[in-house]
Amino acid sequence: MEVFLAKQAGFCEGVERAYRIALEQTRSGQQVFMLGNLVHNRQVIEKFKNADVITVKSVSEIPQATKGILLISAHGVPPEIYQEAKAKGLGVVDTTCPWVKKAQKIAQEFAKEGRTVVIVGDQGHTEVKGLLGWSNGKGKVIENAEDIKNITGNKIGVLAQTTQSKAHFQQIVSALKQKFENVKAQDTICSATSKRQEAAVDLARQVNLMLVIGDTMSANTKRLTELCSQTGTETHQIQTVSELEKSWLAGKAKVGLTSGASTPNWVIQKVINSLKNQA
């Protein structure tokens, strides 16, 4: 059995940046509060928990006059979060991915132009919630073309959650243009996401089994699993090596691996080592 790793795997640049910045803060000597999950990966979350980082769901959970640092996750937050943190006297360390920052700015600009801001993404995802906040009350989230029936307005501005697939985004844009005359579209999909998806699909077409390593709460990992499955190659998503089933490997000469953008390299390496031991 041969094992192949996709060209684009492990932490993306945005996650690597957020992880590095957050680690630096754990050595600052100050109490660090993390708003939500830095990235969608339980192994990373556990690492920061062991470094005494306190995870909170909202700024309101932090007692008034508490000194410390508030970490903004790589997924970004609505603008009011910064105001809440300032009002409590917290220092803010923003690890928002630059691609997400770009999408936030575009959402804000669309709203200023008086457009209905259409966000192609996963309802309830942390990044999407942030983009809605930057849309100044004019944002609407759609997950598929059917949701377009809920969109109203004379002018439409459409952008994407950064981990969407380009094909899906283009399909939505095309459908919107068929219904509305004034549609302004901005492709805000991260280039690293697109390259990761292309590399995964390319590898899936060359192997007998495809394993996608990543957390179940990771949207981009879920997207990779969907895309690899669409090639017709048997595909399974696992979070860690403990979920690897030996029965999947029976009769498989070539096994391909890829991972979500928030999957640490050490998790990937454990899966590779396990496969090689069974070869």
C-alpha positions as CSV (number, residue, x, y, z in Angstrom):
1,M,0.0,0.0,0.0
2,E,1.3,3.4,-1.0
3,V,0.4,6.6,1.0
4,F,0.2,10.0,-0.7
5,L,-0.3,13.4,1.0
6,A,-1.9,16.2,-1.0
7,K,0.3,19.1,-1.9
8,Q,-1.8,21.5,0.2
9,A,-2.4,20.1,3.7
10,G,-1.9,21.1,7.3
11,F,-2.3,24.6,8.7
12,C,-3.1,27.3,6.1
13,E,-1.2,30.6,6.4
14,G,-4.2,32.3,8.2
15,V,-4.4,29.5,10.9
16,E,-0.6,29.3,11.2
17,R,-0.6,33.1,11.9
18,A,-3.4,32.9,14.4
19,Y,-1.8,29.9,16.2
20,R,1.6,31.7,16.4
21,I,0.1,35.0,17.7
22,A,-2.0,33.1,20.3
23,L,1.0,31.1,21.5
24,E,2.9,34.3,22.0
25,Q,0.2,35.7,24.2
26,T,0.3,32.7,26.5
27,R,3.9,33.7,27.4
28,S,2.9,37.4,28.0
29,G,2.3,36.9,31.8
30,Q,-1.3,38.2,31.4
31,Q,-4.5,36.3,31.7
32,V,-5.7,35.4,28.2
33,F,-9.3,35.0,27.2
34,M,-10.2,33.3,24.0
35,L,-13.6,34.3,22.4
36,G,-14.9,31.1,21.0
37,N,-12.5,28.7,19.4
38,L,-9.3,30.1,17.9
39,V,-9.7,27.6,15.0
40,H,-12.1,24.7,14.6
41,N,-9.9,21.9,15.9
42,R,-10.2,20.2,19.2
43,Q,-6.5,19.3,19.5
44,V,-5.5,23.0,19.2
45,I,-8.2,24.0,21.6
46,E,-6.9,21.5,24.2
47,K,-3.4,22.8,23.8
48,F,-4.5,26.3,24.7
49,K,-6.6,25.1,27.6
50,N,-3.5,23.4,29.0
51,A,-1.8,26.8,28.7
52,D,-4.4,28.3,31.0
53,V,-6.2,30.2,28.3
54,I,-9.9,30.7,29.3
55,T,-12.4,30.2,26.6
56,V,-15.6,32.4,26.7
57,K,-18.6,32.5,24.5
58,S,-19.1,36.2,24.9
59,V,-17.3,39.2,26.3
60,S,-20.1,39.6,29.0
61,E,-18.7,36.4,30.7
62,I,-15.5,38.2,31.6
63,P,-16.0,40.1,35.0
64,Q,-15.8,43.9,34.9
65,A,-12.4,45.4,35.6
66,T,-10.7,42.1,34.9
67,K,-7.2,42.7,33.5
68,G,-6.2,40.6,30.6
69,I,-6.1,40.0,26.9
70,L,-9.0,39.0,24.6
71,L,-8.1,36.9,21.7
72,I,-10.2,37.3,18.5
73,S,-10.3,34.1,16.6
74,A,-9.1,33.5,13.0
75,H,-12.8,33.5,11.9
76,G,-13.3,37.1,12.9
77,V,-16.1,38.8,14.9
78,P,-18.7,41.5,14.4
79,P,-17.5,45.1,15.0
80,E,-19.4,45.5,18.3
81,I,-17.1,42.9,20.0
82,Y,-14.2,45.4,19.8
83,Q,-16.3,48.0,21.5
84,E,-17.4,45.6,24.3
85,A,-13.8,44.6,25.0
86,K,-12.6,48.3,25.1
87,A,-15.4,49.1,27.5
88,K,-14.2,46.4,29.9
89,G,-10.6,47.6,29.6
90,L,-9.4,44.4,27.9
91,G,-6.5,44.4,25.6
92,V,-7.5,43.0,22.2
93,V,-5.2,40.7,20.2
94,D,-6.9,40.2,16.8
95,T,-5.9,37.0,14.9
96,T,-8.6,37.4,12.3
97,C,-7.4,35.8,9.0
98,P,-6.4,38.6,6.4
99,W,-8.8,37.0,3.9
100,V,-11.7,37.2,6.4
101,K,-10.7,40.9,7.1
102,K,-11.0,41.5,3.3
103,A,-14.4,39.9,3.2
104,Q,-15.6,42.0,6.2
105,K,-14.5,45.2,4.5
106,I,-16.3,44.3,1.3
107,A,-19.5,43.4,3.3
108,Q,-19.2,46.9,5.0
109,E,-18.8,48.6,1.6
110,F,-21.8,46.8,0.1
111,A,-23.9,47.9,3.0
112,K,-22.8,51.6,2.6
113,E,-23.8,51.4,-1.1
114,G,-27.3,50.5,0.1
115,R,-27.1,46.9,-1.2
116,T,-28.6,43.8,0.3
117,V,-25.5,41.9,1.4
118,V,-25.8,38.3,0.3
119,I,-23.3,36.0,2.1
120,V,-22.8,32.6,0.5
121,G,-21.9,30.4,3.4
122,D,-22.9,28.1,6.3
123,Q,-25.7,29.5,8.5
124,G,-24.4,29.9,12.0
125,H,-20.7,29.6,11.2
126,T,-18.5,31.9,13.3
127,E,-17.0,33.7,10.2
128,V,-20.5,34.2,8.7
129,K,-21.8,35.7,12.0
130,G,-19.0,38.1,11.8
131,L,-19.7,39.0,8.2
132,L,-23.3,39.6,9.1
133,G,-22.2,42.1,11.8
134,W,-20.1,44.0,9.3
135,S,-23.1,44.1,6.9
136,N,-24.8,46.7,9.2
137,G,-28.2,44.9,9.3
138,K,-28.4,44.4,5.6
139,G,-26.9,40.9,5.5
140,K,-28.6,37.7,4.4
141,V,-27.0,34.2,4.4
142,I,-27.8,31.7,1.7
143,E,-26.4,28.2,1.6
144,N,-27.8,27.1,-1.8
145,A,-29.6,28.5,-4.9
146,E,-33.0,27.6,-3.3
147,D,-32.4,30.2,-0.6
148,I,-32.4,33.0,-3.2
149,K,-36.2,33.1,-2.9
150,N,-35.7,34.8,0.5
151,I,-33.6,37.6,-1.0
152,T,-35.2,41.0,-1.6
153,G,-33.9,44.4,-2.7
154,N,-33.1,46.4,-5.8
155,K,-29.4,46.2,-5.4
156,I,-27.5,43.1,-4.4
157,G,-23.9,42.7,-3.2
158,V,-22.8,39.1,-3.0
159,L,-19.6,37.6,-1.4
160,A,-18.6,34.3,0.0
161,Q,-17.5,32.7,3.3
162,T,-13.8,32.3,2.6
163,T,-13.9,28.5,2.7
164,Q,-16.7,28.0,0.1
165,S,-15.9,26.2,-3.2
166,K,-15.6,28.5,-6.3
167,A,-18.0,26.4,-8.3
168,H,-20.7,26.7,-5.6
169,F,-20.2,30.5,-5.3
170,Q,-20.3,31.0,-9.1
171,Q,-23.5,28.9,-9.3
172,I,-25.2,31.2,-6.7
173,V,-23.9,34.4,-8.4
174,S,-25.3,33.2,-11.7
175,A,-28.7,32.4,-10.1
176,L,-28.8,35.8,-8.5
177,K,-28.1,37.6,-11.8
178,Q,-31.0,35.8,-13.4
179,K,-33.4,37.2,-10.7
180,F,-31.9,40.6,-10.1
181,E,-30.7,43.3,-12.5
182,N,-28.2,45.0,-10.2
183,V,-25.8,42.4,-8.8
184,K,-22.3,43.2,-7.7
185,A,-20.2,40.1,-6.9
186,Q,-16.9,39.8,-5.1
187,D,-15.1,36.4,-4.9
188,T,-13.8,36.4,-1.3
189,I,-12.8,32.8,-1.3
190,C,-9.3,32.3,0.1
191,S,-6.8,31.4,-2.7
192,A,-5.3,28.8,-0.3
193,T,-8.7,27.2,0.1
194,S,-9.1,26.9,-3.6
195,K,-5.7,25.4,-4.1
196,R,-6.3,22.9,-1.2
197,Q,-9.6,21.8,-2.8
198,E,-8.0,21.4,-6.2
199,A,-5.1,19.4,-4.8
200,A,-7.4,17.2,-2.8
201,V,-9.7,16.4,-5.8
202,D,-6.7,15.8,-8.1
203,L,-5.3,13.3,-5.6
204,A,-8.6,11.6,-5.0
205,R,-8.8,10.8,-8.7
206,Q,-5.5,9.0,-8.5
207,V,-6.0,6.8,-5.4
208,N,-8.3,4.0,-4.2
209,L,-9.1,5.5,-0.9
210,M,-9.2,9.1,0.3
211,L,-8.9,10.2,4.0
212,V,-9.7,13.7,4.9
213,I,-8.3,14.6,8.4
214,G,-10.1,17.4,10.3
215,D,-12.5,18.3,13.0
216,T,-16.2,17.7,12.5
217,M,-16.9,21.4,13.3
218,S,-14.5,22.6,10.5
219,A,-16.5,23.9,7.5
220,N,-13.5,23.7,5.1
221,T,-12.8,20.1,6.1
222,K,-16.5,19.2,5.5
223,R,-16.2,20.8,2.0
224,L,-13.0,18.8,1.2
225,T,-14.8,15.6,2.1
226,E,-17.8,16.5,-0.1
227,L,-15.5,17.3,-3.1
228,C,-13.4,14.2,-2.7
229,S,-16.5,12.0,-2.5
230,Q,-17.9,13.6,-5.7
231,T,-14.9,12.1,-7.6
232,G,-16.3,8.6,-7.0
233,T,-13.4,7.5,-4.8
234,E,-14.2,6.0,-1.4
235,T,-13.7,8.9,1.0
236,H,-13.8,9.1,4.8
237,Q,-13.3,12.0,7.2
238,I,-11.5,11.4,10.5
239,Q,-10.5,13.7,13.3
240,T,-7.6,11.7,14.6
241,V,-5.8,8.4,13.9
242,S,-8.1,6.7,16.5
243,E,-11.0,6.9,14.0
244,L,-9.1,5.1,11.2
245,E,-10.9,1.8,10.4
246,K,-8.7,-1.1,9.2
247,S,-11.5,-2.4,7.0
248,W,-11.3,0.7,4.8
249,L,-7.7,-0.3,3.8
250,A,-8.6,-3.8,2.6
251,G,-7.5,-4.2,-1.0
252,K,-6.5,-0.5,-1.3
253,A,-3.2,-0.1,-3.2
254,K,-3.1,3.7,-3.0
255,V,-4.3,5.8,-0.1
256,G,-4.5,9.6,-0.4
257,L,-4.5,12.0,2.5
258,T,-5.6,15.7,2.8
259,S,-6.6,17.8,5.7
260,G,-8.6,20.8,6.8
261,A,-6.9,24.2,7.1
262,S,-7.0,24.0,10.9
263,T,-5.6,20.4,11.3
264,P,-2.1,20.4,12.9
265,N,0.7,18.7,11.2
266,W,1.3,16.4,14.2
267,V,-2.2,15.0,13.8
268,I,-1.6,14.3,10.1
269,Q,1.8,12.6,10.8
270,K,0.2,10.2,13.3
271,V,-2.2,9.0,10.6
272,I,0.6,8.6,8.1
273,N,2.7,6.6,10.5
274,S,-0.2,4.4,11.3
275,L,-0.9,3.7,7.6
276,K,2.8,2.9,6.9
277,N,2.9,0.5,9.8
278,Q,-0.1,-1.4,8.3
279,A,1.3,-1.4,4.8
